[in-house]
Amino acid sequence: MPAPWGTGVYRLPAPVGLPLRLGLGGLVVGLVSWVWPQATSAPFAYGIVGMGAFLAGSTQAPLMAVLMLFEMTLSYQVMLPLMLSCVMAYFVARATNAGSMYDITLRRLAQSDERQRLRKQLVRDLIQPAATVVALDADLDCMARLFALHPVKYLYVVDAQGRYQGVVPLRKLSAAEAESGLQGHSASDFLSQEIQPLTSDMALDTALRCFMAHPGERLPVVQSLALPRLIGVVKKSALLQTFVRLSV
């Protein structure tokens, strides 16, 4: 896929690498002239052939390289070695899976677009369903079953309208089960406010600071502070993976 003319990708190789290519061409012609004087050509021919090979390898477009160098020089004498070097450079580049400079540019643009998209993400984009939710009137047996099914330390408590009320810590429930005469108690009797929920419109960096103050793997998410309806949870691993993708 050809790169746009305005990106500068098409023009970069010639001015940046021209002195290097001409220098290498001069070195090659000097060595060949010393080893086999009858087989040498004018020094400019080696520079032209080297430029064409480099352009064909970096763009993986040998025909374009041949036509461009011919338009620049109008030299028929270098056409045969130029075509040979361009084709060889093309196959060497393909064999090494280096990719053309257009492919590399498009890949970098896609990565930049992905980073921009991730920077605009909010907590709502990472929400997962909450499976450990109980009502205010949930009994000890119900809470014990949830703790047995899920390796968590807290159960989220909601009212009849689904509004977040707090958490039931596992340590409180374990202490209650060790005592007698507490079978009539419900989740409201063990309610704790030690975990503050995230809001759906919270930025990811703010959510990360909340996780740094919380030793657990997940935090509850409410719709907003004005409407604290529990809508799911966010896991610390998902948040960290997003920041890792941002740093690539």
Secondary structure as UniProt FT lines:
FT   HELIX           5..7
FT   TURN            9..11
FT   HELIX           13..35
FT   HELIX           37..39
FT   HELIX           43..59
FT   HELIX           62..73
FT   TURN            77..78
FT   HELIX           79..95
FT   TURN            96..97
FT   HELIX           101..119
FT   HELIX           123..126
FT   STRAND          133..135
FT   TURN            136..137
FT   HELIX           140..149
FT   STRAND          154..158
FT   TURN            160..161
FT   STRAND          163..169
FT   HELIX           170..178
FT   TURN            183..184
FT   HELIX           187..190
FT   STRAND          198..199
FT   TURN            200..201
FT   HELIX           204..212
FT   STRAND          218..222
FT   STRAND          229..235
FT   HELIX           236..247
//
